[in-house]
Amino acid sequence: MIIQLAFNKKNYSANLHEPLDISIPIREGNNNPSCYWAEAVKFETIESGNFIGSVDLGGSVNYQKLTLTPHGNGTHTECYGHITADRAVINETLKHHHFFTELITVEPAKLNDGDQVITRETLQQKIKYKTKALVIRTLPNTPEKKLRQYSGTNPPYLQADAVSYLVEWGVEHLVLDLPSVDKEVDGGKLAGHRAFWKFPEQVRTSCSITELAFIENTIPDGLYLINLQLINLEMDACPSRPMLFKLTEVL
C-alpha cells in the first residue's frame, strides 16, 4: 500500500507494506534488555482442574499468563503520568500515532565523572528537520543491546539542557535506544523527564517518550514516517512497537 504525504512543501510516498521495526520483542526470561532492577519476564501456563493451557503438555490450547514491567523489560512508550500523581495513562494521552520523524545517530560524550551524556551541542549539530518526532540511535550500536542488562551500570543519558533543546525545536515524541532519558541514579531529580514534559509549569500532556528501542545499523539517518503502536493499556507506560517507514520524494 503506497501513501503520499506532504512535508515542508515537498511530496513524499511511503510503502506501508515495508515497515522498519525498531522495537525489541518481549521474550520469556532474561532474553530481553532489562533496567531499573526489573524482574525477568514470566510466561506461566494456566492450569485449572483437568485443564492445562499447554499443547505440549496435552492441553487443547496454549493459555498463558504474562508478567512484565513495562518500564524495565523492553521497548515501551510513556506519558507524563510517569512523573505525576494524577494517574494520566498513555492510551488516553497519546491520541495520534503517525508522525514525520528524523532518525539521528549520536555518540555520547564522556564526562570527567565517568558519565556518558548526549549534549545540546551534539543535538544541534545532528538535527536537520523540524519534525514532531525524533529517533535517537546511540553509538556503539551492537545487537547486544537487545539483551543488555542495564541495572547498576550507569548507562548514557540526555543532559537536561539537551532535552530542553528538543522541546524548543518542537519535538513532541522522543524515541531512543537507552533505558531512560535521565541518569540511572539521580536522587529523584528526573531533570530530563521534567524538561521534556515541562513539568510542573506548563505540562505537555500529549507528548511521549519511548525508551529501549533498537535501530539496526542498516537503517540510515534521515527523514521517515513513524507509527507509534501501543496496546490499549491504562498505565503511564506500556510495551510498544514503533515502526519507521522510508520516505521517497515525489518529484
N, C-alpha and C positions, 0 to 999 in steps of 0.2 A: 504494500500500500504506500503510495507516494503522496506526500502532502507538500503544499507550498506555504512559505511563511515570509514575512517582511521584517527586516531589522535594519535600522539606520539607513533607510532609503534604498536598501538593496533587497532583492528577492532571492530566497533560498528554497531548496527542496530537501526533503528528508524521507528516507525509506523506513517506515515503521516496522517492517519485517526484518530489519537488521539492527537490533539493539546491541549496545555495548554494555554489558552488565558490570557495574563497578561495586557490587556488594559481595560479601563473603557468605557462603551458605552456612546455615546453622546445622552442625553435626552433633552426634552424641558424644558425650565425654569431653576430653580435653583437646579434641580435634578442631578447636576454634581459637581465635585470638581471645584473650581474656585480660581484664584490667580491674583495678579497684577491688581486688580480692574477692571477685565474684566466684561462686561455686560453679563447678563444671555443669554443663548442660546434661539433663537427665531425660532419657526416653524410658518410660516404665510401662510394661504390659499390664493391662487391666484384667483382673480375674474376679469372678463373682459366681459362687456356687459351682456348677458344672461348666460355666463359660470361661474360656481363656482367649484373650484377644491376640492370638498369635497363630498364624497358619503353620509356621514351622513346628509349633508345639501341639498341633492337632486341632486348632480352632478353625472356625469357618471364615473369620476375617481378622485382619490386623487392627487392633484398637489400643492405642497407647496414650499415656499422659505425658505431656511435655512440661518440664520445669526449667525456666531460664531467667536470667536477669537482663532485661533489655539494655541497660546502660553498660553492662560488663561483659556480655557474651558474644558480641559481634556487631555487624553493621546496624546502626539504629538512628532514628531521627527524633529529635526532642524539641519541645516548645518551651516558652518562658515559664511554664508551670514547674520546670525543673528547679527553679530558684525562688519560687513564691509559695505562699500559703493559701492561695485562692483556688487551688485544685484545677487549674487550667489543664486541658488534655489535648494531645496532639491531633487526634482525629477530628476535633472541632476547630482548632485554631489554624490548621493548615487547610485552607479552603480551595486552593488551586494547586495543581500538581505538575504542570508543564511550564518551563521557563527557558529562555535563552540563557546559556551559561558559558563561562570561559573556563577551560582547563589550563592550569599553570603548574609548572614543576619548580620546586624551590629546594635549596639546601639550607637547613637550619644553621644559624651561626652559633659558634661555641663561645660561651662566656667564661670569664675567669673562675667563676664558682663551679664550673662543670656543666651548667645548664646548657641545653641546646634550644634556641629560640628562632621563631620567624619574626622578623622585624618589619616596621613600617617601611623602611627604606627598600627592603627586598620586594615587598608587595608593590611599591611604587614603580620599581624597575620592571616588574613582570607583567602587571595587569595592563591590558590594552583596550578591552571592550567595556562599555557601560552596560553590564548585564545585571539582572536581579539575582542571579545565582552565580556562585563561584565554586569550582572544584580545585582543591589543592592536593597535589601529589608531592610527597617529600622524598628526598634522597638520603641514603641509598634506598632503592626501591626493589626489594627482592621478594620472591614468593614466600619466604619465611614469615613475612608479615601476616600471612593468613593463619598462622598458628602461634604467633608470638604471645608469650605470657608477660604482660607489661607490669604487673603488680610489683611495686617496690623497685622499679628500675629508673624512675625519674625520666620518662620519655620526653621528647621535644614537645614544645607548645608555642602558642602565639603570645607575644607580648601584648599587653592591654592596649598600648598605643597603636599596634598593628591592627587590632580588631576595630579600634575607633576609626582608623583609616578606611576599613571596609564599609563601615556604616556611612561615613562621609561620601564614599564612592557610590553608594546606593545598593550595596549587596544586602539582600533580604534572606537569602537561603545559602548557607555555607556548608560545603561538603569537604571533609578532609579525611586522610587515612591515618590519623592519630587517634589515641583513645580519648583525648579531651582537648578543648581549646586552651584550657588552663594547665598550670603546673600541677603535677600529681598531688603533692602535699604543699598547700599554700596557706594553711591556717584558716581555711574557710573564706578566704577573700573572694575567690571566683571572679577576679577582675575582668577576665576576658568575656565570660558569660554575661556579666553585668553590663559591660560596654556594648556587647552585641545587641542585647535587648533593651538597652538604655534604661536599665532598672536602677532605682525605682522612679525616676523623674518622669520620663515620657516613654512608657513601656511599648515596645514594638510587638504587639500581641500576635501578629500574623507571620512573624519571622521564625525560621527554623535553623537548627544546626544538626548536621548528620556527621557522625563520627565512626571510625573504624571501617571506612570504605577501603577498597583496594583497586587501584587503577593500573592495569597492565602497561608495561613499557611500550607495547605495540600501538597504544593509543596516543597519537601526537597531541601536543599542546594546541589550543585553538578554540574556535567558536563551535558550540554544539547546542542541540536541544536536549534538555534533561526532563525525565519523568521521575518524580519522587513518589515511588509506590510505597504505600503503607498498608498494614492491616487495620481494620476498624476497631481499635483498642482504646478504651478510655483510661489512658495513663499519660503522664507527662512525656513519656518516650515509648517507642515501640520498635520492634525489628522492622527494617525497611530494605527496599531493593531499588536503589537509584539506577536508572538506565540512561545512557547517553545515546544520542542519535547524530550521526555525521551529517553536516550541512554542506550542500553543494550549491554554489552561487549560480543562479539562473540569469543568463545574460540576455 
